[in-house]
Amino acid sequence: MLWGQLAPANYSATYDLSKSFIEYKLVLQDDNTFNFHFYRKIDCEQCVEENKYGKGTWRIEGKSLLLTSNAETDINDEFVLNLSNSKARLIQKRNYEGQKVALLKFYESDIFWVKGMELQPD
């Protein structure tokens, strides 16, 4: 991937905290389809392990990535996340070592926890 150019790739973020583990994975395929996986495990008695999936199509508009899920073909009992109206763009940040890293940052989504999400290319 060249800097600033969105392309088919795998993007992810993992948060391994003391009492919880959260992982986001987005796969942009060559055929302009995507798969998304959200996993969360929180260590408490009443908490349940969560796996949620989404799929659909993606396109580039200007510098933004736009995701669309078709309610009739992409949403079902397994793929419950409707990522339509989710928009992201590549940004550049410095990591803890001071190195510049590329991140895919979501700046718009109908799913409240997707907005602001930052994923690294794998």
Secondary structure as UniProt FT lines:
FT   TURN            3..4
FT   STRAND          10..17
FT   TURN            18..19
FT   STRAND          20..28
FT   TURN            30..31
FT   STRAND          33..42
FT   TURN            45..46
FT   STRAND          50..61
FT   TURN            62..63
FT   STRAND          64..68
FT   TURN            71..74
FT   STRAND          79..81
FT   TURN            84..85
FT   STRAND          86..94
FT   TURN            96..97
FT   STRAND          100..108
FT   TURN            112..116
FT   STRAND          118..121
//
